[in-house]
Amino acid sequence: MPGLSRRERPAKPALTREGIVDAAVRLMDSEGLQRVTMRRLAQELDTGAASLYVYVANAYELHAAILDRLLAQVDLAPATDWRAGLHRVLRSYSDLLFAHPSLARSALSLRPNGPNYLALIDTLLGLLAAGRVPAGQAAWGVDYLLQTATATAAEHAVDTKRDSEAEWQQLSDTLASAPADDYPHLHQQAASLVSGTPSERSHWAVDMLINGIIATPTPH
């Protein structure tokens, strides 16, 4: 059967930035973030890569837009306790990245600037303000709270080609067998270095950062 003429084919939906990001999210979920290139996305949308650059400057901006789109899922509900609220928001943010391992690793260098990212920052600043953290310290502190949550998610993101549990056990065995004469401090703390569940360590890290933010003035 001969193909349809160009005139008989249904018209393609008009390109929009929102539609491009929608397609990019679907592509990431099905093939991983490393496959979300301008060329591959153009194939998915049945268009030329040059058409995408009208709406998105490059792949870096596209990946940042994907992250911002997903940030809409972070729990930003009002909190009655500001410290508990910080834990909840950061845990929700980390959980989101855990669910998208390839994005978790890239998020360390991405700088989203969309509305969902702005809402996340505003919520964190509001919680710190509720805890009477000085504004300058809160402004600098938010950056490190998110960096820590992102790094934690990236470190523990699932990689199907690796056996993370086996790697962790190997590290534990190596630390435990370190000679006391060569590594006296490490030998003494070997068990402590690998103690605690991921949840316990993450909770401690957030508390440690909050306490540090409160206690450390920014330079004048």
Summary of the structure (lengths in Angstrom):
residues: 220
radius of gyration: 22.5
end to end distance: 76.3
largest distance: 81.5
contacts: 587
relative contact order: 0.10
helix: 66%
strand: 0%
